């Protein structure tokens, strides 16, 4: 239990930020999973439709501080490569 007013406020702020970060991280992971499942199923049309949405969510995650920009670039490059590889088949 916090003993000071400032510690109580910090506790409230941390709870709110934790909820926001959890939501953003969950949204990021679920969109990446959707794209990966489309890739695994071999559904090129669905994968190409999901790629711009996934890249948008990844970029927003960087802005919100959920993901480092280099990690985001790595995710985008790999996912785009997989989609292009599937489309070429």
Secondary structure, DSSP 8 states (H G I E B T S, - for coil): ---SHHHHHHHHHHHHHHHHHHHHHHHHHHHHHHHHHHHHHT-HHHHHHHHHHHHHHHHHHHHTTSS-HHHHHHHHHHHHHHHHHHHH-
